[in-house]
Amino acid sequence: MSADRLPPVAPEVTATLVEDLSPRLRKRLDAAVTKLGARPVHRDGDTVTIAVDDDTKLRLHAPGGVVATADAITCGCLLAPACVHRAAAACAAPTADPAPEPADEPTRAFPEPASATDPAPATDPAPAPDSASAQDSASSPEVASPAQRGAADALWSAGAAVLEAGVDGAGAVAQSALLRAAHTARLRHLPRAAGTALSVVTLLRAARTGDPSYRTADLVTALAELLGTAHRVGTTSGAELAAVRGRVRRPYSPDGSLRLYGLFTEPVVTDSGHGGVRTWVAGADGRLFTVGDVAPGGVGRALGVADRAVRLGDSALTHRELGRAGLAVSGATVSPDGRLGAGKGVKAVTAGGAAWTEPPLAALWETPLSEQATRALRSTSRYADPDGGGSDLLFLDVELLGAVRESGGTCLLALCEGGVRVRLTVADDDPALAHRDNLMLLAAAPGTRLRIVGRLMPALHPRLTLLACSHPTGEGTIDLGLDRLRRADLPDPAAPVHPAPPQPGASGAHSPLYLLERRVEQTVPAGRAALGMLGDVTAEARRIRRAGLPTAAGLLTALCASAARRDRDLFGRLLPADTDGFATHWLAAARYTAAVAESLCAAAWEPAQDAVPVRGLS
């Protein structure tokens, strides 16, 4: 049985079933989840049946595709409903996305109840405030309510417990605590923190089941985001608090009439099995927008949707055509991240496009390289505001230098203005897409000059995923994930170009920051106790300090000391570990390494002082 064969289960259902288990059954829960995963599964409409054994059946009823109540999971064993099988099935199934929340309610005159089921206290109507107090309340910034701070504290405790135990120790019981905290946070209008907690649970399950798509760095980022968001709920106010709370729905705001010019179309294939395309367009003022069509279907759907009409007004353009044409839109609505809405009031008709060398598109390539990298880094930051907007695309004029072999494969080296050497990689390795074949053809034509569009990949050296480029013949553009170059399209190969060493000033390439990053990552799979047994880190701290990073050295020392610290009582017995203190040190180290890595990435994109201009690119 695989998890994708089971219907999604609401977070509160899983948490309730685990909480109702006796302590003895909780100890057996992880083994029951593993055992249940080897049993056959049969689906009949909205009901999924698992054969626990020859005589016992476990049924999950999912009307609407989601198991929404604990009673929807039934078991035929003698111990039901107090058996471990129901909780094990809920833990083995994927977690359902939260149901949409209604708009935020106005502030009430009495405190919020302590839990979702507690009734609001009956109070006499509060007297009308005088004018002075009304003015004070209007001028003071909004702060989190006591219920929201309580929900944030629960999220912090659940996240700190995961960090304490590590992946191996964060089984179904620890995950259910996170799910309960996420459900409570959603009820308290903290959707950003609730969504992050669900992401942590999903990644923990992927790590414990050996999912090949799991990466430790993703769980590090999710845990740091969870702990950081939970901490900030009680320490921020006003607009910053609104960003920390997040939004249930991504709002679309009116943007009047827009004249749009197509840039390119990229295929979108996700690990969750969704597929489609995203078409990028630019406004007359240089703002970037996207028109997307992504739904379940994988890479096959991505290739098919590219030739379907865009869902925007009355336009008959396909996504491929829009990437090279234009639109005139009236009544446009736009989300904070630039997605164009397709509501009933939006009208769109086909209009002429513009070449990449013509205004207004040409201005995208005229922005200095360092400014583009700084903007893209704000968008790709591990802890960026989800509603912060911005684009992670870079627009470059390059000269191809040839292929470069790396530990993870082969990439294409190119020279930009300012003497910056950038490594270009494929956006998706799926053989059904054209990315890999096109990159190999371009690598065989050193000396070719192209105008390209790529997505920034944060690294200690300039690095992009290549999305689109001008046609080598100078006529038109190529969507590198959808269109396929031919060898006849490329000019005769020039003399072989041997890649030069990294440009001067790339100090980040040899930064010892990885010594702190390694300890941060080691904590997640192994837990606090394993980090505390790694021994003395004085030599590593000294090396980091000699490189000019005294803060990193102090964070490393404090993190490892906190991991190894265990106090004893007057009788010599070990006291419980300070999980909150350790989580605080780990969070500081994680956020610091991310910030320094982003600074080093931005510095790598700075042009060399003695750079020689590349012929034909300026």
C-alpha positions as CSV (number, residue, x, y, z in Angstrom):
1,M,0.0,0.0,0.0
2,S,1.3,3.5,-0.9
3,A,0.1,6.7,0.7
4,D,-1.2,8.1,-2.6
5,R,-3.8,5.2,-2.7
6,L,-5.4,6.5,0.5
7,P,-7.7,9.5,0.6
8,P,-6.4,12.6,2.4
9,V,-7.3,12.9,6.1
10,A,-8.0,16.2,7.8
11,P,-5.3,17.2,10.3
12,E,-7.7,17.4,13.2
13,V,-8.9,13.9,12.5
14,T,-5.5,12.3,12.7
15,A,-4.7,14.3,15.9
16,T,-7.9,13.2,17.6
17,L,-7.4,9.6,16.8
18,V,-3.9,9.6,18.1
19,E,-4.8,11.5,21.2
20,D,-7.5,9.0,22.0
21,L,-5.1,6.1,22.1
22,S,-3.9,4.7,25.4
23,P,-0.2,5.1,26.3
24,R,0.4,1.5,25.5
25,L,-1.1,1.7,22.0
26,R,0.8,4.9,21.3
27,K,4.1,3.0,21.7
28,R,2.9,0.6,19.1
29,L,1.6,3.2,16.6
30,D,4.7,3.5,14.4
31,A,5.0,-0.2,14.0
32,A,1.2,-0.4,13.2
33,V,1.7,2.3,10.5
34,T,4.5,0.3,8.9
35,K,2.6,-2.9,9.1
36,L,-0.5,-1.3,7.6
37,G,1.5,-0.1,4.7
38,A,2.1,-3.6,3.5
39,R,-1.6,-4.6,3.4
40,P,-3.7,-4.6,0.2
41,V,-6.0,-1.7,-0.5
42,H,-9.3,-1.7,-2.5
43,R,-11.2,1.5,-3.5
44,D,-15.0,1.5,-4.2
45,G,-16.3,4.9,-4.9
46,D,-15.7,7.2,-1.9
47,T,-14.7,4.2,0.4
48,V,-11.2,2.8,0.6
49,T,-10.9,-0.6,2.3
50,I,-7.7,-2.0,3.9
51,A,-7.4,-5.7,4.7
52,V,-5.8,-5.7,8.1
53,D,-5.9,-9.5,8.1
54,D,-8.0,-12.2,6.6
55,D,-11.0,-11.4,8.8
56,T,-10.6,-7.7,9.7
57,K,-11.4,-4.8,7.3
58,L,-10.5,-1.2,7.9
59,R,-12.6,1.4,6.0
60,L,-12.0,5.1,5.2
61,H,-15.1,7.0,4.0
62,A,-14.1,10.1,2.1
63,P,-17.2,11.9,0.7
64,G,-15.8,14.7,-1.4
65,G,-12.4,13.1,-1.5
66,V,-11.4,13.9,2.1
67,V,-11.8,12.1,5.4
68,A,-13.3,14.9,7.4
69,T,-14.4,13.2,10.7
70,A,-13.0,10.6,13.0
71,D,-16.2,8.5,12.6
72,A,-15.4,8.2,8.9
73,I,-12.6,5.7,9.7
74,T,-14.1,2.4,11.0
75,C,-12.4,-0.9,11.9
76,G,-13.9,-4.4,12.3
77,C,-11.5,-5.7,14.9
78,L,-12.6,-6.6,18.5
79,L,-11.0,-3.5,20.1
80,A,-12.6,-1.0,17.8
81,P,-13.2,1.9,18.0
82,A,-10.3,2.1,20.6
83,C,-7.9,0.1,18.4
84,V,-4.6,1.3,17.0
85,H,-5.7,0.5,13.4
86,R,-7.8,3.6,12.9
87,A,-5.1,6.0,14.1
88,A,-2.5,4.1,12.0
89,A,-4.6,4.5,8.8
90,A,-4.9,8.2,9.5
91,C,-1.2,8.5,10.0
92,A,-0.4,6.5,6.8
93,A,-2.7,8.7,4.6
94,P,-1.7,12.0,3.2
95,T,-2.7,15.1,5.1
96,A,-5.6,17.1,3.6
97,D,-5.2,20.7,2.8
98,P,-7.0,23.0,5.2
99,A,-10.6,23.9,4.3
100,P,-11.0,27.6,3.2
101,E,-11.5,29.9,6.1
102,P,-14.1,32.7,6.1
103,A,-12.9,36.3,6.1
104,D,-11.4,37.5,9.4
105,E,-14.0,38.4,11.9
106,P,-14.1,41.8,13.6
107,T,-12.5,42.0,17.0
108,R,-14.9,41.1,19.8
109,A,-15.4,42.9,23.1
110,F,-14.4,39.8,25.1
111,P,-11.4,37.5,25.0
112,E,-11.3,34.6,22.7
113,P,-12.0,31.2,24.4
114,A,-9.1,29.0,25.4
115,S,-10.0,26.3,22.9
116,A,-12.1,25.8,19.8
117,T,-14.8,24.0,21.8
118,D,-15.0,26.3,24.8
119,P,-18.0,28.7,24.7
120,A,-17.3,32.4,24.9
121,P,-17.8,33.7,28.4
122,A,-21.0,35.5,29.0
123,T,-20.3,39.1,30.0
124,D,-22.2,42.2,30.4
125,P,-22.0,44.7,27.6
126,A,-18.9,46.7,27.9
127,P,-19.4,50.4,28.5
128,A,-18.7,52.7,25.6
129,P,-15.1,53.9,25.6
130,D,-14.5,57.6,26.0
131,S,-13.0,59.6,23.2
132,A,-9.4,59.5,24.6
133,S,-9.3,55.7,24.9
134,A,-10.9,55.4,21.4
135,Q,-8.1,57.5,19.9
136,D,-5.4,55.5,21.8
137,S,-6.8,52.2,20.4
138,A,-7.1,53.6,16.9
139,S,-3.5,54.8,16.9
140,S,-1.9,51.8,18.6
141,P,-0.8,49.0,16.2
142,E,-2.7,45.7,16.2
143,V,-1.1,42.9,18.3
144,A,-1.8,39.2,18.5
145,S,-4.6,38.1,20.7
146,P,-4.0,35.8,23.7
147,A,-5.5,32.9,21.8
148,Q,-3.2,33.5,18.9
149,R,-0.2,33.6,21.2
150,G,-1.3,30.4,22.8
151,A,-1.6,28.8,19.3
152,A,1.9,30.0,18.4
153,D,3.3,28.6,21.7
154,A,1.8,25.2,20.8
155,L,3.4,25.3,17.4
156,W,6.8,26.3,18.9
157,S,6.6,23.4,21.4
158,A,5.6,20.9,18.8
159,G,8.4,22.1,16.5
160,A,11.0,22.1,19.3
161,A,10.0,18.5,20.1
162,V,10.6,17.4,16.5
163,L,14.0,19.1,16.7
164,E,14.8,17.4,20.0
165,A,13.9,13.9,18.7
166,G,15.1,14.2,15.1
167,V,13.5,12.5,12.1
168,D,14.1,9.0,13.6
169,G,12.3,9.9,16.8
170,A,9.5,12.1,15.3
171,G,7.0,9.3,14.7
172,A,3.3,9.4,14.5
173,V,2.8,10.8,18.0
174,A,5.1,13.8,17.4
175,Q,3.5,14.4,14.1
176,S,0.0,14.3,15.6
177,A,1.1,17.0,18.0
178,L,2.1,19.1,15.0
179,L,-1.2,18.4,13.3
180,R,-3.2,19.5,16.4
181,A,-1.2,22.7,16.7
182,A,-1.7,23.4,13.0
183,H,-5.4,22.9,13.3
184,T,-5.6,25.2,16.3
185,A,-3.5,27.8,14.5
186,R,-5.8,27.7,11.5
187,L,-8.8,28.3,13.8
188,R,-7.0,31.3,15.4
189,H,-6.4,32.8,11.9
190,L,-2.7,32.0,11.6
191,P,-2.8,30.3,8.2
192,R,0.9,30.8,7.4
193,A,2.1,29.0,10.5
194,A,-0.5,26.3,10.1
195,G,0.5,25.7,6.5
196,T,4.2,25.5,7.5
197,A,3.4,22.9,10.2
198,L,1.6,20.7,7.7
199,S,4.7,21.0,5.4
200,V,6.9,19.8,8.3
201,V,4.6,16.8,8.8
202,T,4.7,16.0,5.1
203,L,8.5,16.2,5.0
204,L,8.9,14.1,8.1
205,R,6.8,11.3,6.6
206,A,8.8,11.5,3.4
207,A,12.0,11.2,5.3
208,R,10.8,8.3,7.4
209,T,9.5,6.4,4.4
210,G,12.6,6.9,2.3
211,D,11.0,9.0,-0.4
212,P,13.6,9.7,-3.1
213,S,12.4,13.3,-3.5
214,Y,13.1,14.1,0.2
215,R,15.9,16.6,0.9
216,T,17.2,17.4,4.4
217,A,17.6,21.0,3.4
218,D,13.9,21.3,2.7
219,L,13.0,20.1,6.2
220,V,15.6,22.4,7.7
221,T,14.0,25.4,6.0
222,A,10.4,24.3,6.9
223,L,11.4,23.8,10.6
224,A,13.2,27.1,10.8
225,E,10.2,28.8,9.1
226,L,7.8,27.1,11.6
227,L,9.8,28.1,14.7
228,G,10.5,31.6,13.4
229,T,6.9,32.3,12.5
230,A,5.7,31.0,15.8
231,H,8.2,33.2,17.7
232,R,7.2,36.3,15.7
233,V,3.5,36.0,16.4
234,G,4.0,37.3,19.9
235,T,6.7,39.8,19.2
236,T,5.4,41.7,16.2
237,S,2.5,44.1,15.6
238,G,0.8,46.1,12.8
239,A,1.7,45.4,9.2
240,E,4.5,43.0,10.2
241,L,2.0,40.9,12.3
242,A,-0.3,40.7,9.3
243,A,2.5,39.3,7.2
244,V,3.3,36.8,9.9
245,R,-0.3,35.7,10.1
246,G,-0.5,35.2,6.4
247,R,-3.6,34.8,4.2
248,V,-5.9,31.9,3.6
249,R,-6.6,32.9,0.1
250,R,-4.2,34.8,-2.1
251,P,-6.0,38.1,-2.8
252,Y,-6.4,39.5,-6.3
253,S,-6.6,43.3,-6.5
254,P,-7.9,45.3,-9.5
255,D,-5.3,46.7,-11.8
256,G,-7.3,48.4,-14.5
257,S,-6.3,48.1,-18.1
258,L,-3.0,46.4,-19.1
259,R,-1.1,46.2,-22.3
260,L,0.9,43.0,-22.1
261,Y,3.8,41.6,-24.2
262,G,4.7,37.9,-24.2
263,L,8.1,36.7,-23.1
264,F,8.1,32.9,-23.0
265,T,6.3,29.8,-21.7
266,E,7.7,27.3,-19.3
267,P,6.4,23.8,-18.5
268,V,5.5,23.2,-14.8
269,V,5.8,19.6,-13.4
270,T,5.5,19.2,-9.6
271,D,6.4,16.3,-7.3
272,S,2.8,16.0,-6.3
273,G,1.8,14.9,-9.8
274,H,0.5,18.2,-11.1
275,G,1.5,19.5,-14.6
276,G,0.8,22.5,-16.8
277,V,2.5,25.6,-18.1
278,R,3.2,29.1,-17.0
279,T,3.4,31.9,-19.5
280,W,5.3,35.1,-18.6
281,V,4.3,38.4,-19.9
282,A,5.5,42.0,-19.3
283,G,3.6,45.2,-19.0
284,A,4.4,48.5,-20.7
285,D,6.0,49.6,-17.5
286,G,8.3,46.5,-17.2
287,R,6.2,44.7,-14.5
288,L,6.1,40.9,-14.9
289,F,2.9,38.9,-14.9
290,T,2.1,35.2,-15.3
291,V,-0.8,33.3,-16.9
292,G,-0.8,29.7,-15.6
293,D,-2.7,26.4,-16.1
294,V,-1.6,23.7,-13.7
295,A,-3.7,20.8,-12.6
296,P,-3.2,17.0,-11.8
297,G,-1.7,15.3,-14.8
298,G,2.1,15.3,-14.7
299,V,4.4,15.9,-17.6
300,G,1.9,14.7,-20.2
301,R,-0.5,17.4,-19.3
302,A,2.3,20.0,-19.3
303,L,3.1,19.2,-22.9
304,G,-0.6,19.2,-24.0
305,V,-1.7,22.4,-22.2
306,A,1.0,24.4,-24.0
307,D,-1.2,24.3,-27.1
308,R,-4.5,25.1,-25.4
309,A,-6.0,28.5,-25.3
310,V,-5.2,30.7,-22.3
311,R,-7.9,31.2,-19.7
312,L,-8.1,34.9,-19.9
313,G,-11.0,36.9,-21.4
314,D,-11.9,36.2,-25.0
315,S,-8.4,35.6,-26.3
316,A,-8.0,32.6,-28.5
317,L,-4.2,32.5,-28.1
318,T,-2.5,29.3,-26.9
319,H,0.1,29.5,-24.2
320,R,2.9,29.0,-26.8
321,E,1.4,31.8,-29.0
322,L,1.0,34.2,-26.0
323,G,4.7,33.8,-25.2
324,R,5.5,35.5,-28.5
325,A,2.4,37.8,-29.0
326,G,0.5,40.3,-26.8
327,L,-2.7,41.0,-25.0
328,A,-4.8,44.1,-24.2
329,V,-6.6,43.4,-20.9
330,S,-9.3,45.5,-19.3
331,G,-10.6,44.9,-15.8
332,A,-7.4,43.1,-14.9
333,T,-6.9,41.5,-11.4
334,V,-3.5,40.7,-10.1
335,S,-2.2,38.7,-7.1
336,P,0.8,39.9,-5.1
337,D,3.1,37.4,-6.9
338,G,2.0,38.7,-10.4
339,R,-0.6,36.0,-11.4
340,L,-3.4,37.4,-13.6
341,G,-6.9,36.6,-12.5
342,A,-9.4,35.2,-14.9
343,G,-12.7,36.4,-13.4
344,K,-15.9,37.2,-15.2
345,G,-15.1,40.9,-15.3
346,V,-11.7,40.4,-17.1
347,K,-11.7,41.2,-20.8
348,A,-8.8,40.3,-23.0
349,V,-8.2,40.5,-26.8
350,T,-5.2,39.6,-28.9
351,A,-2.7,42.4,-29.6
352,G,0.8,42.6,-31.2
353,G,3.8,41.5,-29.4
354,A,7.4,42.8,-29.2
355,A,10.8,41.3,-29.9
356,W,13.2,41.0,-27.0
357,T,15.3,43.7,-28.6
358,E,12.4,46.2,-28.8
359,P,10.8,48.3,-26.1
360,P,9.4,47.7,-23.7
361,L,10.9,44.2,-23.4
362,A,14.5,45.4,-24.1
363,A,14.5,47.3,-20.9
364,L,14.5,44.0,-18.9
365,W,18.0,43.2,-20.2
366,E,19.3,46.8,-19.6
367,T,18.9,46.5,-15.8
368,P,22.4,46.0,-14.2
369,L,23.2,42.5,-13.3
370,S,23.7,43.0,-9.6
371,E,20.4,44.8,-9.3
372,Q,18.6,41.9,-11.0
373,A,20.3,39.4,-8.7
374,T,19.4,41.3,-5.5
375,R,15.8,41.5,-6.6
376,A,15.7,37.8,-7.4
377,L,17.3,36.9,-4.1
378,R,14.5,38.7,-2.3
379,S,12.0,36.5,-4.0
380,T,13.9,33.2,-3.6
381,S,14.9,33.7,0.0
382,R,14.2,30.7,2.1
383,Y,12.2,32.8,4.5
384,A,10.6,35.3,2.1
385,D,7.1,36.7,2.8
386,P,4.7,34.5,0.7
387,D,2.9,37.7,-0.3
388,G,6.0,39.7,-0.9
389,G,5.8,39.5,-4.7
390,G,8.8,40.0,-6.9
391,S,10.3,37.7,-9.6
392,D,13.2,35.3,-9.5
393,L,14.0,35.7,-13.2
394,L,17.2,37.2,-14.6
395,F,17.6,38.6,-18.1
396,L,21.1,38.3,-19.5
397,D,23.2,38.7,-22.6
398,V,25.8,36.0,-22.7
399,E,28.5,34.3,-24.7
400,L,28.6,30.5,-24.4
401,L,31.9,29.1,-23.2
402,G,31.1,25.3,-23.3
403,A,30.2,22.5,-21.0
404,V,31.5,22.2,-17.4
405,R,31.4,18.9,-15.5
406,E,30.2,19.1,-11.9
407,S,29.7,16.5,-9.1
408,G,25.9,16.5,-9.9
409,G,26.3,16.3,-13.7
410,T,27.1,18.7,-16.6
411,C,26.2,22.3,-16.9
412,L,26.8,25.1,-19.5
413,L,29.2,27.9,-18.7
414,A,28.5,31.4,-20.1
415,L,30.1,34.8,-19.9
416,C,28.0,37.8,-19.0
417,E,28.7,41.5,-19.0
418,G,31.2,42.5,-16.3
419,G,33.2,39.3,-16.6
420,V,30.8,37.3,-14.5
421,R,30.8,33.6,-15.4
422,V,27.4,32.0,-14.8
423,R,26.6,28.3,-14.8
424,L,23.4,27.4,-16.7
425,T,21.6,24.2,-15.7
426,V,18.4,22.5,-16.8
427,A,15.1,23.4,-15.2
428,D,13.8,19.8,-15.3
429,D,15.6,16.6,-16.1
430,D,12.4,14.8,-17.4
431,P,13.3,13.3,-20.8
432,A,9.9,14.1,-22.1
433,L,10.8,17.8,-21.9
434,A,13.3,19.5,-24.1
435,H,15.5,21.1,-21.4
436,R,18.3,18.6,-21.4
437,D,18.6,18.0,-25.2
438,N,18.6,21.8,-25.8
439,L,21.3,22.4,-23.2
440,M,23.6,19.7,-24.7
441,L,23.2,21.3,-28.2
442,L,24.1,24.7,-26.9
443,A,27.1,23.4,-25.0
444,A,28.4,22.1,-28.3
445,A,28.4,25.7,-29.8
446,P,30.9,27.7,-27.8
447,G,31.3,31.3,-28.9
448,T,27.5,31.7,-29.6
449,R,26.0,34.9,-28.3
450,L,22.5,34.7,-26.9
451,R,19.9,36.7,-25.0
452,I,18.6,34.4,-22.3
453,V,16.1,34.3,-19.4
454,G,16.9,32.1,-16.4
455,R,15.8,31.5,-12.8
456,L,18.2,32.3,-10.1
457,M,19.5,29.4,-8.1
458,P,21.0,30.6,-4.8
459,A,24.6,29.4,-4.6
460,L,28.1,30.6,-3.8
461,H,28.7,31.1,-7.5
462,P,26.4,32.6,-10.2
463,R,24.0,29.9,-11.3
464,L,20.7,29.9,-13.2
465,T,18.2,27.4,-14.6
466,L,17.9,28.2,-18.3
467,L,14.3,28.8,-19.3
468,A,14.3,30.6,-22.7
469,C,16.8,32.1,-25.1
470,S,16.9,34.0,-28.4
471,H,17.1,31.8,-31.5
472,P,20.8,31.3,-32.4
473,T,19.9,32.6,-35.9
474,G,18.6,35.8,-34.4
475,E,15.0,35.2,-35.5
476,G,12.6,34.7,-32.7
477,T,12.9,33.0,-29.4
478,I,13.1,29.4,-28.0
479,D,11.1,28.1,-25.0
480,L,13.7,25.6,-23.9
481,G,11.3,23.3,-22.1
482,L,8.9,23.0,-25.0
483,D,10.7,23.8,-28.3
484,R,13.5,21.7,-29.6
485,L,16.6,23.1,-31.2
486,R,18.2,21.4,-34.2
487,R,21.9,21.1,-34.9
488,A,21.2,23.1,-38.1
489,D,20.0,26.0,-36.0
490,L,23.4,26.5,-34.4
491,P,26.3,28.3,-36.0
492,D,29.5,26.4,-36.9
493,P,31.4,25.6,-33.7
494,A,34.0,28.1,-32.8
495,A,37.4,27.2,-31.4
496,P,37.1,25.3,-28.2
497,V,36.9,27.6,-25.2
498,H,38.5,26.4,-21.9
499,P,36.6,27.7,-18.9
500,A,38.8,30.1,-16.9
501,P,39.0,29.8,-13.1
502,P,36.4,31.6,-11.0
503,Q,36.5,35.4,-11.3
504,P,38.5,37.3,-8.6
505,G,36.7,38.3,-5.6
506,A,34.5,35.1,-5.3
507,S,35.5,34.7,-1.7
508,G,32.3,32.9,-0.9
509,A,33.4,29.8,-2.8
510,H,35.9,28.9,0.0
511,S,33.9,30.2,2.9
512,P,34.0,27.9,6.0
513,L,30.3,28.8,6.6
514,Y,29.5,25.2,5.7
515,L,30.9,24.1,9.1
516,L,28.0,25.8,10.8
517,E,25.5,24.7,8.1
518,R,26.6,21.1,8.5
519,R,25.8,21.2,12.3
520,V,22.4,22.8,11.6
521,E,21.5,20.1,9.1
522,Q,22.9,17.2,11.2
523,T,20.4,18.1,14.0
524,V,17.3,17.5,11.9
525,P,17.8,13.8,11.1
526,A,19.7,12.8,14.3
527,G,18.2,15.1,17.0
528,R,19.7,17.1,19.8
529,A,21.4,14.3,21.7
530,A,23.4,13.1,18.6
531,L,24.7,16.7,18.0
532,G,25.8,16.8,21.6
533,M,27.9,13.7,21.2
534,L,29.9,15.0,18.2
535,G,32.6,16.3,20.5
536,D,34.6,19.5,20.8
537,V,34.1,22.2,18.0
538,T,36.8,24.6,19.2
539,A,38.9,23.9,16.1
540,E,36.0,24.5,13.8
541,A,35.0,27.7,15.6
542,R,38.6,29.0,15.4
543,R,38.6,28.3,11.6
544,I,35.4,30.2,11.1
545,R,36.6,33.1,13.2
546,R,39.8,33.4,11.2
547,A,37.7,33.7,8.1
548,G,36.1,36.9,9.5
549,L,32.8,35.3,10.7
550,P,32.9,35.7,14.5
551,T,29.1,35.6,14.8
552,A,29.0,32.2,13.1
553,A,31.8,30.9,15.4
554,G,29.8,32.1,18.5
555,L,26.6,30.5,17.1
556,L,28.4,27.2,16.5
557,T,29.8,27.1,20.0
558,A,26.5,28.0,21.6
559,L,24.6,25.5,19.5
560,C,26.8,22.5,20.4
561,A,27.1,23.6,24.1
562,S,23.3,23.7,24.3
563,A,23.0,20.3,22.7
564,A,25.4,18.7,25.2
565,R,24.1,20.5,28.3
566,R,22.1,18.3,30.7
567,D,21.6,19.6,34.2
568,R,21.1,17.4,37.3
569,D,19.0,17.8,40.4
570,L,20.3,17.7,44.0
571,F,20.3,13.9,43.9
572,G,22.3,13.6,40.8
573,R,19.4,12.7,38.5
574,L,19.2,14.1,35.0
575,L,16.7,16.9,34.5
576,P,14.7,17.2,31.3
577,A,16.6,18.8,28.5
578,D,16.0,22.5,27.8
579,T,14.2,21.9,24.4
580,D,13.2,25.5,24.1
581,G,16.7,26.8,24.7
582,F,18.2,24.4,22.2
583,A,15.5,25.3,19.6
584,T,16.3,29.0,20.1
585,H,20.0,28.4,19.4
586,W,19.3,26.2,16.4
587,L,16.9,28.7,14.9
588,A,19.4,31.5,15.3
589,A,22.1,29.4,13.5
590,A,19.7,28.4,10.7
591,R,18.5,31.9,10.0
592,Y,22.1,33.3,10.2
593,T,23.5,30.7,7.7
594,A,20.7,31.5,5.3
595,A,21.3,35.2,5.5
596,V,25.0,34.9,5.0
597,A,24.6,32.5,2.1
598,E,22.3,35.0,0.4
599,S,24.8,37.8,0.9
600,L,27.6,35.7,-0.6
601,C,25.3,34.8,-3.5
602,A,24.6,38.5,-4.2
603,A,28.4,39.3,-4.0
604,A,29.1,36.6,-6.5
605,W,27.0,38.5,-9.1
606,E,29.0,41.7,-8.7
607,P,31.0,42.4,-11.9
608,A,34.7,42.1,-11.8
609,Q,36.6,45.4,-11.5
610,D,38.9,44.7,-14.4
611,A,36.4,42.9,-16.6
612,V,36.7,43.2,-20.4
613,P,33.4,43.8,-22.2
614,V,32.1,40.8,-24.2
615,R,31.9,41.5,-27.9
616,G,28.5,42.1,-29.3
617,L,26.6,42.0,-26.0
618,S,26.5,45.7,-25.1
